[in-house]
Each structure stands twice: as C-alpha cells, then as structure tokens.
Amino acid sequence: MKKTRGHILWVDDEIEHLKPHILFLEEKGYNLSKVNNGQDAIEIVKNNYFDLVLLDQSMPGMDGLEVLSQLKKQRKTQLIIMITKTEDEWLMDEAITGQVEQLLFKPVNPNQIFMACKQALEKKSLSEERATREYLKEFQELNDQLRENLSSQNWWLLYDKLVEWQLKFDLYKDIGLETILDEQIQTCNKEFSSYIERSYVEWLKNESRPRLSTDVFRDFVKPRLEKNEKVCLLVVDCMRYDHFKSLLPALENIFTIDVDFKFSLLPTATPYSRNSIFSGIFPDEMVKKYKEQAIDMQSDSSSLNKHEKLFLEDQLIKYDLENKKIHYHKIWAVQEGEKFKNRIKDFLQKDMLALVVNFVDILAHNSSQSGVLKEMVPDEAGYRSAVKSWFDNSWLLDVLKVLSENDWTVVLTSDHGSIRVKNDIMVAADKGASSGVRYKHGRNLNSSTKNALVIKDPAEYKLPAFGHQPSYVIAKDENYFVYPNDVHKYQNKFKNSFQHGGISMEEMMVPIGIMKRKKNDI
C-alpha cells in the first residue's frame, strides 16, 4: 500500500468545482476527504483524524470562522488553511487569531494549494532533514578544527556553533542526533581542558591575554560611566551561554544587543570568579587587600561574597569614578526581586546599578537535592527550558524593560557556568579541605592528573595560599570529586547534577551582552 503524504479534509460549499485541484493533490500523494458544509466538517473531524483541513470562509449556514472555532475546540493542534475571496483586514485578523496556518485568496490554482499543503505538513520534517544534513557536515568540520592550535577566539566560535546545535536540537527532538552532539561536546571539552592547562598560567602573566573576569568592569562599565551613560551591571550567577542564547528572543524585543565573551577565573566559583568581577583583581591580591575575605575563604564560610559592594566602590575609586552614585543589590528570592521591581524608579537617579541575580545558580544546586527538580531539569535541554520559563515570567524582565525605556545600558554577564557531572573521581584530602564538588583547596590534596588539574603552587595561578603546604584540585570535563569512604553517598547525591568550579567550556566561556535601548532613528 502506497504511503500517503497526509490525510486532508477539504470543506467548501462548491466542492464539485474543485475536482482538478483534488486530483492534483491526490497525484502528489495526499489522501482527500470532502464535505460541502461546516456542520458536516465538525462531525467528521470529531470521529476521524485529519492531518490538515482546507477550509472555505464563505459558505451558507456556518461560515469558515465559525467552523474554525469549533474545530479548534475539538483539537487545538488541528492544522487549518483558510481560503477566502475577500481581502478585508478584519478577516485576516480573525484568521490569524484563530490560528490558521495560512490564509489563501481566491482564485487559487492547484499548484498554489499543493505548495500550501506541503509547507503546512512537511515544513518540520524538511527542516529536520536539513538540520541533519548540515550537522553531519559540520560534525566533521568541528572535529577537524580540534586538530588545529585554536586561539581563544576560535574556541569561542567553536563553542558558539555547538550551542547553536543544542538549541536547534531542542526544536527537532525526533532526529536522534542529540547523543552524537553530546559525545562531540565531551570530546571538545577534553581538548578544551588541555588547552586551559597549557594556556592559563601564561594568560595570567601576559597583558595581551584573553579577557578574564577581572576585566569586565574596566572594559565594559568604566568607559560608559566616563561618558556619563547610566549603566546596569547585571550578573546572573551561573548563567551559561546556552541559557543566554535562550533568553535572546525576549531580550531582543527591548534591546539591541552586542555579544562578547570572557573566560571565568579558576576555580569557576563565586569566591574567585564573581568577586573578581566586582574587585577587578585576582584572588591572591583580593585576600591580601581584604582580610575579612581571606578569613571567609580560609574557613570555607557559607557566604563568600559578602563584600562585593565594597569591592565595587574601591574599583570606582581606582578609576577616579568615586563621584558616581551607585546602588548594589543582590537578589536570591522572588519576593526580593518583586520588591526591587517595585522600587526601580527610585534607583533610576543613580549613575550605576550593580545587580546580582541568583536564580540560575539556586536552580542548579537545588536540582541535585530535589527529586521534583531532578525530573524538571534532567539534562541541558531541561535546564535551558527552566531558565527561559523563569525569565519570560520574571520580575527581572519587567526591570529590564524599565531600564531600556529610560535609556540605560545594561551589561549582562555571569561569573561562571555549570556542567552536568557524570564521572566520580577519587580525591585524597584531609579534614580541613574545602567542600566543593568540582574543586577543593586544602593541605596536600591529590587526584589523578588525567581527570583533574592539581595545583601545588597556588601563586602560579594567582590563588590564595591558605595554611601549610596549600594546594588545589580542579576537576576537568564531566568529573566530580568523591572520597574513598563515601563513594556511594556522593554518587547518589551528585551524579547527573549541574555543578561548577571546574574546567569546561560551559563553566569557563561566559557571554557578555551589551544591551542598549532600541532606537527608531530611520
């Protein structure tokens, strides 16, 4: 039996005059059913499945819009193409809001009808086929690039391509290439870890290095404050590049956006990467200058970012910007965000807003502890979906609209990203070691150099040296640390959860969006 391209119901009170059109569609492989009034259409759709309905607008009795409404009540996803002889705009509005796939205007020829049906029924599968062809071609190109000596810029471009494919595969879940993409990302991360091991220490010695966390204020905020622009530095903790790209459709409705990037400091965690954004200095300098921060970090305090406002104020003084009025605000709960939104007009008189939003980070951490969240955020696609859903309905989007309307420049970035960890690796540590899953500092720490970066000389990495024989271990790729006597406990708690602190593209390569109000000067 020949496979049909789709079962179509054609509803028209002059159906007998459409025989050439019907024969043409049948020759093209479609199965056609026909009725000549709206009531019969409603009854037949109630008892049968149709891939598509061709619906005439002008019919005696129930017109096309009434039939459309009834068909959508029966099945909201029913594909419908409406055909009409009037070009009244009100009809176009009604058809659009009634969720028709297309609106065709009489007279229509058989080929026009065929093209409309093909687009409605096959657009998704054709897009999937094209995506499959393009990815399989690019798969080899990306693998070939890994054999080259990639620069930091080229690593960013490679990562950007991988993220683009992740987002495409979110739309085309049926093509079955997600596993291949995941494996390619794993391969890239192994090469990226090697790249960071070779390059990172040299970056810290060289002024021509790639942009790091320490440079965000200097490169993106300072120049705008010097031009008397109003600037909001928005740090969404733990936001990855794929999250950022998922938010772009909503952001582009209110801003024009230039996208840049930076590398997070190691370890990719708040005490190092986020505090360096606000202080503009490396962690070893930070603990020398701020003794309370040193005490917090050495004791592995539950809060390691208590001094960000002080760091920011001192950075303003460093660049002779102490006359600028600033407001720093950290938001960790919806209620606090709503309060901030309600007071946003009070802050518009300031020259700079520094806003830290912790939702994405909280989601990552809590997903390892909550069974419900584990089901909601089982993988990268689920994580992206959860972040996008939050943002689209958040107080933060409302705040950004107000800032745009008032001509503020928003510098949107993160301190670091996160990665879904899969492989447990043993770490040797004494009781005084810090509690991180992807990184640890303490005395005489050790792990396999295949799976972790072992740092015996913290000064070389511009890291604080705490206590006698200080050392750090930083997990690579998808690994996380477990202790020999607690392996199963840590496996149950952390395997397949999202963590940060280690070395991966997702954690280290962080987007920076420079967002300005959309202007209509033309």
N, C-alpha and C positions, 0 to 999 in steps of 0.2 A: 504494500500500500504506500502510495506516494505521500511523503511528509508535507503537511500544509504549512505555509508561512504564517498562518494565523486565521482564526475564525472571526469574520466581520459580519455585523448586523447593519444593514442599510435601511434607514427609516425615511420614507419620502412618500407623500400622497400621489406622486406621479412616477412611481417606481417602474411602471411598464415602459416609460420613455427612456429609461437608463440602461437598457439592455446592452448597448455597446460598451458602456463603462464597466458593467458587471462582467461581461465576457472577457474584457481586457484584464481585470483583476484576477479572474479565475485562471486565465492563461499564465499569469505571473505566479500562480501557486497559492492564492488565497482561497479559502472556503467562504462562500457568501450565503447569508440568510437574508430574507427580505420581508418587510412589513410596510403597510401604507398608511399607518396612523399611530399616534402616540400611545394610546391605550394598549394596543397590541404589543408595542415595543416594551412597555413596562412589564406586561405579563410574561413575555418570552424571556426577558432578561432575568426575571425573578426565578425562572426554572432552568435556565441554561447559562453556561459561561461563555462570554464573548471576549476576545482579545481587544476588540475595537468596535465602536459604534459610529457610523456615519449618520449624522442627524440633520434633517432639513429643518430650517427655522419656521418657514411659512407653511403651516398645514391647518386644515379645518379642525375645529374642536380644540384639542390641546396643541398649542404651538411648541416650537422646539425648546424654548427656555423653560416652559413648564415640565416638559419631558426630561430635560437635562436635570432639573432639580430632583425629580422623582428617582431617576436612575442613580444619582449620586447618593441619595438616601439609602438605596438598596446596596450599593457598593461604592464606597468613597474613592477607591482606586480605579474605577472604570475609566478607560481611555475613551475620549469622545472628540470627534471632529465635527464641527458645526458648519453647515453650508447654507448661505443666505443670498438673497438678491438685493438686499438693502445695505447701504454703507453708512447708516446712521451711527454716530459715535456712541449713542446711548446703548445700542445693541452690542457694539464692541465691548463697552464697559461691562454689560451684563454677562456677555460670553466669557470675558476674562475672569471676572469674579466668580463665575460659575465653574471655573476650572476646566475649560476645554483645552485640548492640546493645540488645536489650530482653528482659525476661522477662515473659511474659503468663500469667495464671492462668485456667484453665478454670472455668466456661464462658465462651467468647468469642463475641461477636456479629460479624456481617460488618463493621459499621462500625468496630468496635474494631480488627479485623485490618487494614482499609483504612488507618486512621489510623497504625497502627504501621509499615506498609509505606511509606506516604507520608513519614513522618518519617525513616525509615532511608535511603530512596533519594533524597529530594528536599530534605532539610534544607540541604545545602551549596549547591545551586543556588538555593533560595529565599533563603538568606542572602546569596548573591552578588547576586541581583536586588535585594534590599532595600538592600544596601550601594551598589549602582549608583545607585538612585533617590535615596538620601539624599545621596550625594556630589555628584551633579549638581545637586541643590537647593542644597547648601551651597557648591558651587563659586561660584555667583553671589553668595551672601551674603558670602563671603570677599572676592571682587573688589570688592563694594560697600564693604566696610569699608576697603579700601585708599584709597578716595577721602576718607575721614574723617581728621581730625587725631588719630591714635591716640596714646594715652598709653603709657607704658612697660608698665603693667599690661595694657592691651589688646593690645599687641604680644605679650606673653607668652601671653595667652589665644588669640590667633590662631595663634601657633606651636604651642601645645598641640593645637589642632584639626588642624593639618597633620600633626603627629607621630602623632596617633591614626589618621589615614587611612593613613599609611605602614604602621603596624602591622596595620591591617585588610587592606590590600592584600597584605601578606606572607602572610596566610592564604588570600586569594582571588586567586591569581595568574592565573586564567583570564579575568577580566572585562575585561582590557585597558585599564584606566584609569590605570596607573602613569605612562605618558608624559604624560597630561594633568596628573596631580598634580605630576610633576617640573617641568613648564612653569609650573604655578601657583606652586610654591616659588621658581623662578627669578624670576618677576615680583615675588613678595613680597620676595625678597632685594634686588632693585633699589630698591624703596621703602624697605626697612629701611636700606640703605646711605645713602640720602638723609636718613632720619630721624636716623641717628647723626651724619652731618655737621652737621646743623642743631642737634643737642642736646648732643653730648658735651662740648664746651668749657663750656657753661653748667652742665652737671652738676658739673663739677669746681670751680665757683665757689659752688655752692649746697648748703647743708646738707640741704635738702628733696629732694635728688636721689634717683633710684632706688638701690637697694643695689648696691654695687660689690665687687670682690674685696677691697678694703681693709677691708670691714665684716664679714666672715664671723666672725672671732674675737669682735669686740665684740658682735655681735648674737646669736650662737648658742652660743658656747663660754663666754664670760665670765659671763653670767647663771647658767649651770648650775654652774660652778665656785664661784661665790659662794654657791650654795645647797648646796654640798658634795656635789653629784652627781658621779659618776665619768663622764668624758666622753672619747670617742674621736673625734678629728677625722680623718676618713678622706678623703684626696684621691686620687681615681682620675684620674691625669693623662690629659687628652684625652678624657674621657668626655662624650659628647653626651647631650642629653635623650632621644633615641630609644633610646640604649643603656640609660639609667637605667630607662625605662619597660619595656624588655625584661626587666630584672632584677627588676622588682617582684613577679611571681608567687613567685619564690623567697624574696625578702626578706619578703613579707607572711606567709609561713609562720612567721616567727620574731619579727617586729616589728609594732607599729602604727606607721604612717608618716604624717607630715605633710609635704607637699611645698611648698617655697617656691622662689625663684629669685633670681639675681643677674646682673649684667652683668659680663663679663670686661673688664679694662682693655685698652686698646690699647697696643701690638700684642698680639694674643691668643697670647702665647707665654710660656714659663716664666720668663724673666728679669723679666718685668713682672707678669703675672697671678698666677703661683704664688708668687713671692717676696712679692708684696703681701698674699696671704692670711696668710702667716706673720709678716710685719713689721707689717701694719696701716697702712702708709704708702705714699705714691705713689713711683714710680720715681725722680723727681728728688730727693726727700727721702732716699731709700734710698742713693743714691750719695754724697750729702753726708755721711750719718751713717756709712756703712760703706765705707771707702776700698778695701778688698780687693774688694768687689763692684763698685766703679767700675772698677777695673783689669781685672777679668774681663770686664765688659761692653764696655769700650772695645777690648779686644784680641780680642773675639769668641771667647772661650775655649770649649773643647769642653764644659766644665761650668760652668753659670751659676747653679746652685742649691746651692752648697757650704755656704752659711751659714744655711740655714733654721732649724736648731736654735737658733743664736744669735739670729736674728730673733724666734723664738717666746719664748725666755727673756726678751728685752728687752720684749716685749709683755706678758708676765706681770708684770714689774716695773712697767710703766706703769700697770697696773690694780690694783696692790697685791696681786698674787696670787703673789708670788715664793716664798711658803711652800708652794705646791702642788708635789707631786712629779710630774715628767713623764718620759715616755720618747718620744723621737723616733726613727723608723725608716723608712728608705727602701728599698723592695724593687723590684728590677729584673729578678729571675730567679726561676724556680720553686723552685730549690734554696734560695734565701734565704727565700722565702715559707714553705717547709716548715720551715726552722729556726725561723722566727718562731712558726709554729703550735705547734711542739713546746715552745716556751718561754713560751707565752701565759700560763700560770698564774703565772709569775714576775712578769709585768707587771701582774697584777690588783691588786697592792698599791699601784700608783701612783694618782694622782688624775686624770691625763690621759695619754692616748696620742695621739701625732700620727703618723699612718701615711700614707706616700705610696706608691702602687702604680703602677708604670709600664707595666703590660702593654698597655693600650689604646693608649697613645702609641707604644710599640715596634711594635705591630701596624700602626698607621697608617704609620709611617716605613718599616718593612721591606717593606710591600706595594708600595712603589714600586721596590724593588730586587730582589725575588724573583719569578721567573716563577710559581712554585708558589703563592705568596701572592696574586699578582695574579689567579689563577684562583679561589682560595678566597674572596677579598674583591673581587669585580669591581664591586660597587656598594653602595649604602646597605643594602639587604636582606642582602647577604652579610656586610657589616661587622657589622650587628646580630646576625646568626646566630653569627658567630665569637665576638663578645664574650659572648653569652649562653652558648654552649657552654663557653667558658673558665670563666665564673663558676660555672655549675652543677656543675662538677667541680673547683673550685679549693680550695686551702688557705684562701683568704680567706673563703669561705662557712663553713668549719669554725670559723674565728676568730670570725666574727660570731655564730655560734651560742653560743660560749662567753661572749662579751660579753653577749649577751641573757640567758643563764642567770644571769649574775652582776649583772644589773640595771644595766648600763652604758647610757648614752645615746650613740648614735652619730650624729654629724653627717657625713653622706655628701655630698660635693660633688666638683667638679673645678675645675681652673684655667681651662680653656677647652675648646671642642670642636674639630671639624675639618670640612672641606668637601672634596668631590671636585672637583678643579680641572680645567677643560676648555679654557680660553681663554688662550693665551700672549699677553702684552703686553710691549712693549719698555720697558726702563728704561735711563736714562743714568746711569752710575756710574763713579767712579774705582776704582783698585785697592784702596783702603782700605775699600771698602764691605763691610758685613756680608754673610753668605752665605745669608740666609733666602730662601725661595721665595715667601712671601706678604708679607713685609715686609723692608725694608732700612733701615739707618741709615748715614750717612757724610757725605761732603762733596759739596755741590752735586748731590744726587740729583734726578732728574726723571723724570716719566712723564705719560701722558695723565690729566688730572683726571676724564675720563669713566670711566676704569677703576680709578683709584687715588686715595687721599687723599694729597695732597702736603703735608707739614708743613715749613714753612720756619722756624717759631718753636717749637722743642720745649717751651719753658717754658709756652706756652699749653696744651699737652696734658699738663703735669706729667711730661715725659720728660727724661731726661738729655741734656745738650748736650755732645757729645764733639768736640774739635778745632775748627778754624777753619771757619766757615760750615756748622754742623751742620744736617742735615735728615733727614727720614724719609719713606719712601713705604710706604703700606699698601694692599694690593690689596683691591678690592671684589668682591662676588659670587663668581663661579667663576673668577676670573682668577689667573694666576701670572706671575712675572717671568722674562723671558729677556733675555740680552744679544744685541745685533745680530749679533755674530760667532760666537755659539754656539747659534743658534736650534734647529737640529735635534737637537743633543745634549740640550738641556733638554726638548724636546718628547718625545723617546723615553723620557726618564727619568721625567718628572713628569706628563705628560698622563694624566688619569683616575685619578691617585693622590690619597690623602687628605692634606691639608696644613692647617696652621693658621698664625696670625699676622695674618690679615686681618679684614675686616668682613663678617660674615654672621650670620644668625640662629643657624645651627648652631655657630658659633665663640663668639659673644658671649653668648647666652642660656643660662645654666648652671643646672641644677637643684641644689637643696639639700634633701636628705631628712633630716628629724629623726626618728630611729628609736628607739623605746623598747620594752622587753620587753612582750610580750603578757600581760595580766593577766586572770584569770578571777574577778573580784570578785562577779559576779552569780550 
